Amino acid sequence: MTTGQKIAALRREKGMSQEALGEALGLSRQAVSKWEADQAVPTMDNLVELSRLFGVSVDTLLRQEEALPDKAEEAPADVKITAEGLKVSYAPALTKNTKWFVIVVAVLIAVSVLGNLYALVWMRAMQAQVGNLASQVAQISAQNRDSSAVPQSGTADGDGLTDYDVVYQLKTHPNDPYKQFLQISLSAYPANARPDAERAKFIMRSAGEQWTCDAVWQKEGGYCAETEIPLKDSMDVVLMLIDRETDAVRTLPLEKLDGLREEFSLQMDAAWVDGNGITSTDQTTTVKGRLSCRVSHTNTNVDGGFPYEPERCEVLLRQDDKILESCQLTEQVFDEEYGQVYFYGDIDWEAAVTRDQVTLAVQITDTSGRVQEWPIS
């Protein structure tokens, strides 16, 4: 029997509930439940208290090969053994033989405690190794999934998922056009769903960060949720199912998403097709000519060119954070064959600053409200 099974059997033999045992030890019912489900191991102090309460040795509780006695043996009425510091105190009526008996018992308990401590350390080391192996297996499994299409969907066999969907789109913060986030719609259909007996959460993990949202059970079956998270280049999406009574957890991987930034990134090339471009003297910088800006997608595998169309192209002349001049390029041509957009415009500026004091940049705003900027020479 495991330690948890022995605690459960002894508790029932005493006619105690999990809550009553927890109160006797100054703990919660959930802590007792995790012991009995072998999801946690009692501390040494708790093991000593359990040993005292149930009338069995700590060694009997920890060692699986050690069977429970038919009836717990009680210590002699005139002998008092305290756990603190493994000290032995003698009642006044003890005889010499009884004193030696108590000393032998104390030595045996000390040996047992040391053995149990070694077993506990060994057990926790093995649990850590098993946890690391499980994490590596889950990570390798998630990496082997195909995540090239948008939206993402797939199926799983066995006790995992029968179906799932991960649909996402880019959103821009209304007060900060340079700040983007993902709006995600999630649905999952576990093979053995128990909505009345478990709580469900969707979890998204990326480079040590984690975002969680509660999942709602649909009448037609399956869990669903919608949430918003910062735009990251990659993330793992899982469904976590938590037993309402025992807090036991099932984690079902949905998808590993990669290359998200690339899916929504643009690239820009600018060239002067007429005029002198940007020139300067000792005191003046002149920007004059016809400028062409070509905007294309960084991910050539995205069908249809752009998930979000370039909507506005503006050229800016800056001195530090101050905008000296600006001009919107209004002429727009779309090249369907190569999925590129060309913006054209005429610029005629003169600023009373030197060339090394200013920067020239092109700013693109797309239909999601996102702003991207590139310096040009």
VOBA-1610 file (N, C-alpha, C; in pm, whole numbers, padded with zeros to 5 digits, always signed):
BEGIN
Met+00085-00120+00000Met+00000+00000+00000Met+00088+00125+00000Thr+00043+00230-00070Thr+00115+00356-00069Thr+00088+00429+00062Thr+00166+00535+00086Thr+00147+00615+00207Thr+00006+00673+00211Gly-00041+00724+00094Gly-00175+00783+00089Gly-00283+00680+00120Gln-00269+00558+00065Gln-00369+00454+00091Gln-00370+00414+00239Lys-00251+00412+00303Lys-00246+00378+00445Lys-00312+00485+00530Ile-00288+00613+00496Ile-00352+00722+00571Ile-00503+00714+00559Ala-00552+00685+00435Ala-00697+00676+00414Ala-00756+00559+00493Ala-00686+00444+00493Ala-00737+00327+00564Ala-00741+00351+00715Leu-00635+00409+00769Leu-00630+00435+00913Leu-00733+00540+00954Arg-00753+00640+00867Arg-00853+00743+00897Arg-00993+00680+00905Arg-01024+00594+00808Arg-01157+00530+00810Arg-01170+00438+00931Glu-01060+00372+00967Glu-01064+00283+01084Glu-01097+00362+01211Lys-01049+00485+01217Lys-01079+00573+01330Lys-01216+00638+01319Gly-01282+00620+01203Gly-01414+00681+01183Gly-01406+00831+01164Met-01298+00878+01108Met-01279+01021+01089Met-01297+01058+00942Ser-01350+01179+00919Ser-01359+01233+00783Ser-01228+01303+00749Gln-01209+01335+00619Gln-01090+01410+00580Gln-01084+01545+00650Glu-01198+01608+00664Glu-01204+01739+00730Glu-01166+01727+00878Ala-01215+01620+00945Ala-01185+01602+01087Ala-01036+01574+01107Leu-00977+01493+01018Leu-00834+01466+01029Leu-00753+01593+01006Gly-00796+01674+00907Gly-00727+01800+00880Gly-00732+01892+01001Glu-00850+01900+01067Glu-00862+01986+01186Glu-00773+01936+01299Ala-00761+01805+01315Ala-00677+01749+01420Ala-00530+01783+01398Leu-00492+01799+01271Leu-00352+01830+01239Leu-00330+01978+01213Gly-00440+02058+01217Gly-00427+02200+01188Gly-00408+02228+01039Leu-00466+02141+00953Leu-00452+02153+00808Leu-00589+02157+00743Ser-00592+02180+00610Ser-00717+02182+00535Ser-00756+02042+00489Arg-00884+02024+00455Arg-00930+01897+00400Arg-00857+01866+00269Gln-00828+01973+00188Gln-00762+01949+00060Gln-00623+01890+00077Ala-00554+01931+00185Ala-00420+01875+00208Ala-00429+01726+00236Val-00527+01686+00319Val-00546+01544+00349Val-00583+01468+00221Ser-00671+01531+00140Ser-00713+01467+00015Ser-00594+01442-00077Lys-00501+01540-00086Lys-00383+01522-00172Lys-00292+01413-00118Trp-00281+01400+00017Trp-00202+01289+00071Trp-00259+01156+00028Glu-00392+01141+00047Glu-00456+01012+00020Glu-00456+00979-00129Ala-00449+01083-00216Ala-00442+01059-00361Ala-00298+01046-00408Asp-00201+01046-00313Asp-00058+01036-00344Asp-00010+01147-00436Gln-00077+01266-00423Gln-00031+01383-00498Gln+00065+01468-00417Ala+00078+01440-00288Ala+00170+01511-00200Ala+00211+01416-00087Val+00326+01447-00024Val+00378+01365+00085Val+00376+01449+00212Pro+00324+01397+00325Pro+00323+01474+00450Pro+00465+01509+00493Thr+00477+01626+00559Thr+00606+01662+00616Thr+00639+01566+00731Met+00766+01572+00777Met+00805+01482+00885Met+00725+01511+01012Asp+00700+01640+01040Asp+00620+01674+01159Asp+00480+01613+01148Asn+00421+01623+01027Asn+00287+01566+01009Asn+00289+01414+01017Leu+00398+01352+00967Leu+00409+01206+00975Leu+00416+01161+01121Val+00490+01236+01203Val+00499+01201+01346Val+00363+01214+01412Glu+00288+01323+01377Glu+00155+01342+01434Glu+00059+01231+01389Leu+00068+01192+01260Leu-00017+01083+01210Leu+00018+00953+01281Ser+00149+00929+01301Ser+00192+00808+01372Ser+00134+00804+01513Arg+00140+00919+01580Arg+00085+00926+01716Arg-00066+00907+01716Leu-00135+00971+01619Leu-00281+00966+01615Leu-00333+00827+01582Phe-00263+00757+01489Phe-00312+00626+01445Phe-00247+00511+01521Gly-00145+00538+01600Gly-00081+00433+01678Gly+00004+00340+01595Val+00066+00393+01489Val+00157+00313+01407Val+00288+00389+01395Ser+00393+00322+01347Ser+00523+00387+01333Ser+00528+00468+01204Val+00617+00567+01202Val+00640+00645+01080Val+00689+00554+00968Asp+00772+00456+01005Asp+00824+00362+00906Asp+00711+00285+00838Thr+00610+00246+00918Thr+00495+00174+00861Thr+00420+00262+00761Leu+00409+00391+00790Leu+00338+00482+00698Leu+00414+00503+00568Leu+00546+00510+00571Leu+00623+00547+00452Leu+00657+00429+00363Arg+00688+00314+00422Arg+00735+00201+00340Arg+00616+00124+00283Gln+00615+00114+00149Gln+00503+00046+00083Gln+00498-00103+00117Glu+00618-00163+00139Glu+00618-00308+00165Glu+00576-00340+00308Glu+00567-00235+00393Glu+00530-00255+00533Glu+00378-00256+00545Ala+00319-00367+00584Ala+00173-00378+00595Ala+00125-00315+00725Leu+00001-00271+00724Leu-00059-00216+00845Leu-00088-00328+00944Pro-00064-00307+01074Pro-00095-00411+01174Pro-00246-00426+01190Asp-00284-00547+01234Asp-00428-00569+01257Asp-00481-00474+01363Lys-00399-00445+01464Lys-00440-00353+01569Lys-00316-00280+01616Ala-00324-00148+01610Ala-00207-00069+01645Ala-00168-00095+01789Glu-00035-00114+01812Glu+00015-00137+01947Glu+00032-00005+02019Glu-00011+00002+02144Glu-00001+00123+02222Glu+00123+00116+02311Ala+00182+00232+02334Ala+00299+00238+02423Ala+00253+00214+02565Pro+00341+00161+02651Pro+00306+00138+02792Pro+00253+00265+02856Ala+00161+00251+02949Ala+00094+00366+03010Ala+00190+00452+03088Asp+00299+00392+03143Asp+00390+00469+03227Asp+00512+00517+03150Val+00509+00510+03016Val+00620+00558+02934Val+00568+00669+02844Lys+00638+00782+02841Lys+00599+00895+02758Lys+00714+00927+02661Ile+00685+00917+02530Ile+00786+00943+02428Ile+00743+01067+02352Thr+00824+01172+02350Thr+00791+01294+02277Thr+00873+01300+02149Ala+00810+01355+02038Ala+00877+01361+01908Ala+00981+01471+01903Glu+00960+01580+01981Glu+01047+01695+01971Glu+01190+01659+02014Gly+01281+01669+01919Gly+01421+01641+01948Gly+01449+01496+01975Leu+01349+01406+01955Leu+01362+01264+01983Leu+01409+01240+02127Lys+01357+01322+02223Lys+01392+01307+02364Lys+01298+01208+02430Val+01349+01133+02525Val+01270+01035+02599Val+01259+01083+02743Ser+01134+01097+02794Ser+01114+01136+02934Ser+01053+01018+03009Tyr+01092+01000+03130Tyr+01051+00885+03208Tyr+00955+00928+03320Ala+00851+00851+03342Ala+00761+00875+03455Ala+00832+00834+03583Pro+00793+00890+03696Pro+00863+00859+03821Pro+00860+00711+03857Ala+00758+00638+03814Ala+00743+00499+03857Ala+00821+00401+03771Leu+00906+00451+03673Leu+00976+00359+03583Leu+01079+00276+03659Thr+01088+00149+03623Thr+01191+00061+03678Thr+01316+00069+03592Lys+01425+00009+03638Lys+01549+00011+03561Lys+01534-00059+03428Asn+01465-00176+03429Asn+01444-00251+03304Asn+01359-00170+03207Thr+01258-00103+03262Thr+01170-00023+03175Thr+01248+00092+03113Lys+01341+00151+03190Lys+01421+00260+03135Lys+01505+00211+03018Trp+01565+00095+03032Trp+01643+00041+02918Trp+01554+00012+02798Phe+01433-00035+02826Phe+01338-00059+02717Phe+01308+00070+02641Val+01286+00178+02717Val+01255+00306+02653Val+01374+00355+02572Ile+01496+00337+02624Ile+01615+00380+02551Ile+01627+00306+02419Val+01605+00173+02424Val+01611+00093+02300Val+01507+00141+02200Val+01385+00168+02250Val+01279+00218+02160Val+01320+00351+02098Ala+01378+00442+02178Ala+01420+00572+02125Ala+01525+00557+02017Val+01622+00465+02040Val+01726+00442+01938Val+01664+00390+01809Leu+01570+00295+01824Leu+01504+00242+01704Leu+01428+00351+01630Ile+01361+00439+01705Ile+01287+00548+01639Ile+01383+00641+01566Ala+01499+00671+01630Ala+01597+00757+01566Ala+01645+00698+01435Val+01677+00567+01437Val+01721+00498+01315Val+01611+00502+01209Ser+01487+00479+01253Ser+01374+00481+01160Ser+01356+00617+01096Val+01367+00724+01179Val+01350+00860+01126Val+01457+00892+01024Leu+01583+00857+01054Leu+01690+00882+00958Leu+01666+00808+00828Gly+01621+00681+00840Gly+01590+00604+00718Gly+01477+00667+00640Asn+01376+00716+00713Asn+01262+00779+00645Asn+01302+00908+00576Leu+01389+00987+00641Leu+01436+01110+00578Leu+01509+01080+00448Tyr+01595+00977+00450Tyr+01664+00938+00327Tyr+01565+00895+00220Ala+01463+00815+00260Ala+01363+00769+00164Ala+01284+00886+00107Leu+01253+00987+00192Leu+01176+01101+00147Leu+01254+01184+00046Val+01384+01207+00076Val+01469+01281-00018Val+01480+01208-00151Trp+01500+01077-00144Trp+01509+00996-00266Trp+01380+01002-00347Met+01264+00995-00275Met+01134+00998-00343Met+01113+01131-00415Arg+01147+01243-00348Arg+01127+01373-00410Arg+01220+01393-00530Ala+01342+01340-00523Ala+01433+01347-00637Ala+01377+01270-00756Met+01321+01153-00729Met+01261+01075-00838Met+01139+01145-00896Gln+01056+01209-00810Gln+00939+01282-00859Gln+00981+01398-00948Ala+01091+01467-00910Ala+01141+01577-00992Ala+01188+01527-01129Gln+01256+01412-01131Gln+01302+01356-01259Gln+01185+01317-01347Val+01083+01255-01286Val+00965+01216-01363Val+00895+01339-01419Gly+00885+01447-01336Gly+00822+01570-01383Gly+00898+01632-01499Asn+01031+01633-01493Asn+01111+01687-01602Asn+01094+01607-01729Leu+01092+01474-01715Leu+01072+01389-01834Leu+00936+01414-01897Ala+00832+01426-01814Ala+00697+01451-01867Ala+00692+01584-01939Ser+00758+01687-01883Ser+00760+01818-01947Ser+00831+01813-02082Gln+00943+01739-02089Gln+01015+01728-02215Gln+00934+01655-02321Val+00865+01547-02278Val+00780+01473-02372Val+00669+01561-02426Ala+00604+01640-02337Ala+00496+01729-02381Ala+00548+01835-02477Gln+00669+01888-02449Gln+00725+01990-02535Gln+00759+01935-02673Ile+00820+01816-02676Ile+00853+01754-02805Ile+00726+01724-02884Ser+00622+01676-02816Ser+00496+01646-02883Ser+00434+01771-02942Ala+00439+01882-02865Ala+00380+02007-02914Ala+00459+02061-03032Gln+00595+02047-03029Gln+00676+02098-03138Gln+00654+02022-03268Asn+00610+01897-03258Asn+00588+01816-03378Asn+00457+01847-03447Arg+00372+01929-03385Arg+00245+01963-03449Arg+00268+02063-03562Asp+00185+02059-03664Asp+00193+02153-03775Asp+00120+02281-03737Ser+00189+02397-03741Ser+00126+02522-03699Ser+00138+02629-03808Ser+00133+02590-03935Ser+00156+02684-04044Ser+00031+02757-04087Ala-00089+02706-04060Ala-00211+02765-04114Ala-00279+02852-04010Val-00358+02947-04055Val-00439+03033-03969Val-00582+03029-04023Pro-00682+02987-03943Pro-00673+02945-03804Pro-00612+02805-03788Gln-00569+02775-03667Gln-00510+02646-03636Gln-00619+02550-03590Ser-00614+02426-03633Ser-00709+02325-03587Ser-00646+02187-03604Gly-00704+02086-03536Gly-00649+01951-03548Gly-00728+01853-03465Thr-00685+01727-03464Thr-00751+01622-03387Thr-00649+01544-03308Ala-00694+01477-03203Ala-00608+01393-03121Ala-00682+01265-03087Asp-00605+01154-03066Asp-00666+01025-03038Asp-00660+00994-02889Gly-00720+00881-02851Gly-00709+00831-02715Gly-00785+00914-02615Asp-00721+00935-02497Asp-00786+01005-02388Asp-00766+01156-02395Gly-00709+01208-02505Gly-00683+01352-02515Gly-00801+01426-02574Leu-00776+01494-02686Leu-00878+01576-02751Leu-00930+01507-02876Thr-01060+01518-02898Thr-01116+01470-03023Thr-01114+01577-03130Asp-01109+01706-03089Asp-01104+01816-03185Asp-01070+01944-03110Tyr-01017+02044-03180Tyr-00991+02174-03119Tyr-00975+02278-03230Asp-00985+02405-03192Asp-00964+02517-03284Asp-00896+02631-03209Val-00797+02693-03275Val-00732+02811-03222Val-00733+02916-03334Val-00812+03021-03318Val-00826+03125-03420Val-00778+03256-03359Tyr-00689+03328-03428Tyr-00636+03451-03372Tyr-00627+03559-03479Gln-00634+03685-03434Gln-00616+03798-03524Gln-00546+03912-03450Leu-00478+03996-03528Leu-00401+04104-03471Leu-00492+04221-03435Lys-00468+04280-03317Lys-00540+04400-03274Lys-00437+04504-03229Thr-00476+04631-03238Thr-00389+04740-03198Thr-00453+04816-03084His-00371+04853-02987His-00421+04929-02872His-00477+05064-02921Pro-00599+05101-02879Pro-00661+05224-02931Pro-00582+05350-02898Asn-00504+05348-02789Asn-00429+05467-02750Asn-00280+05459-02783Asp-00239+05348-02842Asp-00097+05331-02875Asp-00086+05247-03002Pro-00075+05311-03119Pro-00071+05237-03246Pro+00053+05152-03264Tyr+00154+05168-03177Tyr+00274+05085-03186Tyr+00262+04959-03100Lys+00156+04947-03020Lys+00138+04834-02930Lys+00033+04740-02987Gln+00074+04615-03016Gln-00018+04516-03074Gln-00043+04402-02976Phe-00158+04337-02993Phe-00188+04219-02915Phe-00270+04123-03001Leu-00285+04001-02955Leu-00361+03899-03028Leu-00497+03879-02961Gln-00600+03879-03041Gln-00734+03840-02995Gln-00753+03693-03036Ile-00773+03607-02935Ile-00773+03462-02959Ile-00908+03402-02923Ser-00961+03318-03013Ser-01081+03238-02986Ser-01038+03092-02978Leu-01079+03025-02869Leu-01035+02889-02842Leu-01154+02796-02823Ser-01143+02675-02871Ser-01242+02572-02842Ser-01171+02437-02839Ala-01216+02349-02751Ala-01154+02217-02735Ala-01260+02117-02694Tyr-01244+01993-02741Tyr-01341+01887-02716Tyr-01268+01765-02658Pro-01260+01758-02524Pro-01191+01643-02462Pro-01265+01513-02489Ala-01189+01404-02499Ala-01250+01273-02525Ala-01335+01228-02406Asn-01291+01259-02284Asn-01364+01217-02164Asn-01398+01341-02081Ala-01485+01425-02133Ala-01520+01549-02064Ala-01616+01521-01948Arg-01594+01593-01835Arg-01681+01583-01719Arg-01709+01725-01668Pro-01789+01802-01740Pro-01807+01943-01704Pro-01866+01965-01566Asp-01944+01870-01515Asp-02003+01887-01381Asp-01902+01855-01270Ala-01795+01785-01303Ala-01701+01741-01201Ala-01565+01808-01210Glu-01544+01894-01310Glu-01414+01955-01324Glu-01425+02098-01376Arg-01325+02178-01341Arg-01312+02314-01391Arg-01214+02313-01508Ala-01235+02404-01604Ala-01151+02406-01724Ala-01092+02545-01745Lys-00965+02547-01785Lys-00896+02671-01816Lys-00811+02652-01940Phe-00804+02755-02024Phe-00708+02758-02133Phe-00585+02834-02086Ile-00467+02780-02118Ile-00342+02842-02076Ile-00253+02861-02199Met-00197+02982-02210Met-00103+03015-02317Met+00031+03050-02254Arg+00139+02982-02298Arg+00272+03002-02240Arg+00369+03046-02348Ser+00455+03144-02311Ser+00556+03193-02405Ser+00676+03245-02328Ala+00790+03178-02343Ala+00917+03224-02287Ala+00906+03263-02141Gly+00850+03173-02060Gly+00841+03198-01917Gly+00720+03278-01874Glu+00644+03335-01967Glu+00522+03408-01935Glu+00401+03317-01956Gln+00292+03348-01886Gln+00173+03263-01894Gln+00048+03349-01880Trp-00053+03316-01963Trp-00183+03383-01958Trp-00290+03276-01947Thr-00389+03300-01860Thr-00492+03200-01831Thr-00630+03264-01847Cys-00723+03187-01903Cys-00863+03231-01910Cys-00954+03112-01881Asp-01065+03137-01814Asp-01161+03032-01783Asp-01232+02984-01908Ala-01252+02854-01917Ala-01322+02794-02031Ala-01468+02767-01993Val-01557+02789-02087Val-01701+02771-02064Val-01748+02648-02142Trp-01829+02564-02076Trp-01884+02445-02141Trp-02000+02485-02231Gln-01998+02441-02357Gln-02104+02472-02452Gln-02213+02365-02447Lys-02335+02406-02475Lys-02445+02310-02474Lys-02423+02199-02575Glu-02367+02233-02690Glu-02343+02132-02793Glu-02218+02050-02765Gly-02152+02076-02654Gly-02033+01999-02617Gly-01906+02076-02643Gly-01806+02054-02559Gly-01677+02120-02576Gly-01666+02247-02494Tyr-01540+02288-02469Tyr-01511+02411-02395Tyr-01472+02521-02494Cys-01505+02645-02460Cys-01470+02756-02546Cys-01431+02876-02460Ala-01358+02971-02520Ala-01318+03093-02450Ala-01264+03192-02552Glu-01266+03320-02515Glu-01204+03426-02592Glu-01120+03511-02498Thr-01002+03553-02546Thr-00914+03633-02461Thr-00822+03717-02548Glu-00749+03806-02485Glu-00651+03890-02553Glu-00519+03881-02478Ile-00408+03864-02552Ile-00276+03856-02491Ile-00179+03937-02575Pro-00064+03976-02520Pro+00035+04049-02600Pro+00084+03965-02717Leu+00122+04033-02824Leu+00174+03964-02941Leu+00312+03908-02911Lys+00324+03776-02916Lys+00451+03705-02898Lys+00482+03627-03025Asp+00611+03593-03044Asp+00648+03523-03165Asp+00604+03378-03164Ser+00598+03316-03043Ser+00557+03176-03034Ser+00490+03153-02900Met+00405+03050-02894Met+00341+03016-02768Met+00284+02875-02775Asp+00267+02813-02658Asp+00202+02684-02644Asp+00063+02708-02586Val-00039+02642-02643Val-00176+02654-02596Val-00221+02519-02543Val-00270+02514-02418Val-00314+02389-02357Val-00449+02410-02290Leu-00522+02301-02271Leu-00645+02299-02192Leu-00615+02228-02062Met-00644+02293-01949Met-00621+02234-01818Met-00755+02201-01754Leu-00772+02076-01711Leu-00895+02029-01647Leu-00863+01994-01502Ile-00935+02056-01407Ile-00907+02041-01264Ile-01026+01977-01195Asp-01005+01862-01132Asp-01111+01793-01060Asp-01159+01879-00942Arg-01290+01901-00934Arg-01345+01990-00832Arg-01327+01934-00691Glu-01322+01802-00675Glu-01315+01742-00542Glu-01172+01718-00497Thr-01089+01663-00586Thr-00953+01624-00547Thr-00846+01721-00594Asp-00882+01817-00680Asp-00785+01910-00740Asp-00685+01839-00831Ala-00713+01715-00872Ala-00628+01647-00970Ala-00637+01720-01103Val-00524+01726-01176Val-00515+01808-01297Val-00486+01721-01418Arg-00560+01746-01526Arg-00528+01690-01658Arg-00492+01805-01750Thr-00378+01795-01819Thr-00335+01898-01912Thr-00333+01841-02054Leu-00411+01901-02143Leu-00423+01852-02280Leu-00366+01957-02376Pro-00254+01928-02445Pro-00196+02025-02538Pro-00287+02045-02660Leu-00308+02171-02697Leu-00383+02203-02819Leu-00288+02228-02935Glu-00205+02333-02921Glu-00124+02373-03036Glu+00001+02448-02991Lys+00107+02437-03070Lys+00225+02523-03055Lys+00227+02617-03173Leu+00216+02746-03148Leu+00213+02847-03252Leu+00352+02909-03266Asp+00403+02915-03388Asp+00536+02972-03415Asp+00526+03078-03523Gly+00622+03171-03522Gly+00632+03271-03628Gly+00517+03368-03633Leu+00457+03400-03519Leu+00340+03489-03519Leu+00376+03631-03561Arg+00488+03682-03513Arg+00526+03818-03552Arg+00549+03827-03703Glu+00610+03723-03758Glu+00638+03723-03902Glu+00510+03724-03984Glu+00406+03658-03932Glu+00280+03654-04005Glu+00219+03792-04022Phe+00248+03882-03926Phe+00185+04013-03929Phe+00284+04125-03956Ser+00407+04093-03997Ser+00509+04195-04019Ser+00512+04238-04166Leu+00550+04362-04187Leu+00567+04416-04321Leu+00712+04458-04339Gln+00753+04470-04465Gln+00883+04527-04495Gln+00866+04638-04598Met+00957+04736-04596Met+00944+04853-04681Met+01078+04886-04746Asp+01070+04922-04875Asp+01186+04973-04948Asp+01148+05107-05008Ala+01236+05204-04994Ala+01209+05338-05048Ala+01319+05377-05146Ala+01281+05451-05251Ala+01377+05495-05352Ala+01330+05628-05410Trp+01428+05713-05442Trp+01396+05840-05508Trp+01391+05816-05658Val+01275+05837-05718Val+01259+05813-05862Val+01279+05941-05942Asp+01284+06056-05875Asp+01306+06184-05942Asp+01353+06284-05838Gly+01440+06376-05877Gly+01485+06479-05785Gly+01615+06441-05717Asn+01657+06526-05625Asn+01787+06511-05560Asn+01782+06429-05433Gly+01663+06404-05379Gly+01653+06332-05253Gly+01687+06424-05138Ile+01776+06381-05049Ile+01811+06461-04932Ile+01954+06511-04946Thr+01971+06644-04937Thr+02102+06709-04946Thr+02114+06808-04831Ser+02236+06854-04806Ser+02256+06948-04697Ser+02377+07036-04722Thr+02374+07154-04658Thr+02489+07244-04652Thr+02530+07255-04506Asp+02611+07357-04474Asp+02656+07372-04337Asp+02542+07408-04242Gln+02438+07475-04292Gln+02330+07522-04206Gln+02192+07476-04248Thr+02178+07407-04364Thr+02046+07377-04420Thr+02041+07233-04471Thr+01925+07170-04450Thr+01898+07037-04506Thr+01779+07048-04599Thr+01795+06996-04722Thr+01690+07002-04823Thr+01646+06861-04859Val+01514+06839-04863Val+01457+06711-04907Val+01364+06744-05023Lys+01402+06698-05141Lys+01324+06735-05259Lys+01329+06622-05361Gly+01211+06586-05415Gly+01205+06484-05518Gly+01080+06399-05507Arg+01070+06302-05597Arg+00956+06210-05598Arg+01001+06079-05532Leu+00930+06040-05427Leu+00968+05923-05348Leu+00874+05807-05377Ser+00932+05687-05395Ser+00854+05564-05413Ser+00880+05473-05294Cys+00771+05424-05232Cys+00781+05332-05119Cys+00709+05202-05154Arg+00783+05091-05149Arg+00724+04960-05179Arg+00706+04884-05047Val+00583+04840-05020Val+00551+04768-04897Val+00514+04625-04935Ser+00577+04527-04870Ser+00547+04387-04897Ser+00545+04311-04764His+00508+04183-04772His+00497+04101-04651His+00627+04026-04629Thr+00672+04016-04501Thr+00795+03944-04473Thr+00779+03794-04488Asn+00658+03742-04475Asn+00632+03599-04485Asn+00574+03568-04622Thr+00656+03512-04710Thr+00609+03484-04846Thr+00510+03370-04852Asn+00492+03295-04740Asn+00399+03182-04739Asn+00256+03224-04708Val+00236+03351-04672Val+00101+03397-04641Val+00023+03415-04769Asp-00086+03341-04784Asp-00168+03350-04906Asp-00241+03483-04909Gly-00254+03541-05029Gly-00333+03663-05044Gly-00256+03789-05013Gly-00123+03779-04986Gly-00044+03899-04966Gly-00042+03947-04823Phe-00144+04024-04780Phe-00142+04088-04650Phe-00261+04044-04566Pro-00236+03999-04440Pro-00349+03980-04349Pro-00419+04113-04319Tyr-00338+04223-04317Tyr-00392+04357-04295Tyr-00329+04451-04397Glu-00413+04519-04477Glu-00365+04600-04588Glu-00296+04728-04539Pro-00183+04766-04601Pro-00126+04899-04575Pro-00226+05006-04620Glu-00259+05098-04530Glu-00366+05195-04558Glu-00314+05337-04575Arg-00206+05371-04504Arg-00156+05508-04506Arg-00004+05505-04505Cys+00057+05590-04590Cys+00202+05600-04596Cys+00240+05747-04577Glu+00323+05773-04478Glu+00361+05910-04446Glu+00512+05920-04431Val+00571+06028-04484Val+00714+06053-04472Val+00734+06163-04368Leu+00829+06140-04274Leu+00850+06231-04163Leu+00996+06277-04160Leu+01016+06408-04134Leu+01149+06463-04110Leu+01154+06503-03963Arg+01243+06439-03886Arg+01246+06459-03742Arg+01380+06519-03696Gln+01369+06599-03592Gln+01486+06642-03516Gln+01463+06598-03373Asp+01529+06488-03334Asp+01502+06421-03207Asp+01354+06378-03207Asp+01275+06419-03106Asp+01134+06381-03100Asp+01042+06481-03170Lys+01098+06585-03225Lys+01017+06690-03289Lys+01005+06662-03439Ile+00881+06669-03491Ile+00857+06650-03634Ile+00865+06787-03702Leu+00967+06801-03789Leu+00985+06928-03859Leu+00894+06937-03981Glu+00883+06827-04056Glu+00800+06824-04177Glu+00735+06686-04188Ser+00618+06682-04253Ser+00551+06554-04280Ser+00476+06563-04411Cys+00464+06449-04477Cys+00395+06445-04606Cys+00335+06307-04628Gln+00207+06302-04663Gln+00142+06175-04691Gln+00156+06143-04839Leu+00201+06021-04870Leu+00210+05976-05009Leu+00073+05921-05049Thr+00006+05990-05142Thr-00134+05959-05171Thr-00153+05866-05289Glu-00059+05862-05381Glu-00073+05776-05498Glu-00038+05633-05461Gln-00129+05539-05488Gln-00111+05401-05442Gln-00136+05304-05556Val-00044+05207-05574Val-00056+05105-05679Val-00036+04968-05614Phe-00127+04874-05646Phe-00117+04738-05591Phe-00072+04641-05699Asp+00039+04571-05673Asp+00092+04470-05764Asp+00039+04334-05719Glu-00065+04283-05785Glu-00129+04157-05745Glu-00036+04039-05764Glu+00049+04041-05867Glu+00136+03927-05896Glu+00234+03900-05782Tyr+00290+04004-05725Tyr+00390+03989-05620Tyr+00338+04027-05482Gly+00211+04065-05473Gly+00154+04101-05343Gly+00222+04220-05280Gln+00246+04327-05358Gln+00315+04445-05309Gln+00232+04570-05334Val+00247+04669-05246Val+00179+04796-05260Val+00284+04905-05275Tyr+00265+04992-05376Tyr+00356+05103-05400Tyr+00286+05233-05365Phe+00357+05319-05290Phe+00309+05453-05259Phe+00404+05555-05323Tyr+00345+05661-05382Tyr+00425+05766-05446Tyr+00383+05901-05393Gly+00479+05994-05391Gly+00448+06131-05351Gly+00565+06224-05375Asp+00535+06353-05393Asp+00637+06454-05418Asp+00664+06531-05289Ile+00793+06552-05261Ile+00836+06617-05138Ile+00923+06738-05173Asp+00899+06849-05103Asp+00979+06971-05123Asp+00993+07041-04987Trp+01100+07006-04913Trp+01121+07061-04779Trp+01258+07128-04771Glu+01264+07226-04681Glu+01392+07287-04648Glu+01390+07321-04499Ala+01489+07269-04423Ala+01495+07290-04279Ala+01629+07351-04241Ala+01624+07448-04150Ala+01745+07520-04109Ala+01822+07440-04004Val+01859+07319-04038Val+01939+07232-03952Val+02036+07155-04040Thr+02141+07100-03978Thr+02236+07021-04056Thr+02186+06878-04071Arg+02247+06807-04165Arg+02201+06671-04197Arg+02213+06577-04077Asp+02318+06590-03996Asp+02337+06499-03884Asp+02242+06526-03768Gln+02161+06632-03779Gln+02065+06664-03673Gln+01925+06612-03702Val+01902+06557-03821Val+01768+06513-03858Val+01770+06369-03907Thr+01652+06306-03902Thr+01632+06172-03958Thr+01509+06175-04047Leu+01515+06096-04154Leu+01403+06083-04247Leu+01348+05942-04234Ala+01215+05930-04220Ala+01154+05798-04197Ala+01024+05787-04272Val+00988+05662-04303Val+00857+05630-04363Val+00774+05558-04259Gln+00651+05602-04241Gln+00560+05545-04142Gln+00439+05485-04214Ile+00415+05354-04191Ile+00304+05283-04255Ile+00199+05249-04150Thr+00073+05282-04178Thr-00040+05244-04093Thr-00126+05145-04170Asp-00156+05027-04111Asp-00238+04928-04180Asp-00382+04934-04132Thr-00465+04848-04189Thr-00609+04852-04161Thr-00645+04807-04020Ser-00548+04749-03945Ser-00575+04714-03806Ser-00546+04831-03712Gly-00494+04944-03768Gly-00456+05058-03685Gly-00313+05053-03639Arg-00240+04947-03676Arg-00100+04932-03633Arg-00010+05026-03713Val+00094+05080-03648Val+00190+05171-03710Val+00327+05106-03707Gln+00394+05103-03824Gln+00532+05058-03833Gln+00614+05165-03903Glu+00742+05174-03864Glu+00824+05284-03916Glu+00962+05235-03954Trp+01016+05290-04066Trp+01149+05255-04113Trp+01225+05382-04146Pro+01354+05390-04109Pro+01437+05505-04150Pro+01479+05490-04296Ile+01496+05600-04368Ile+01544+05597-04506Ile+01655+05702-04520Ser+01735+05683-04623Ser+01846+05777-04646Ser+01819+05861-04770
//
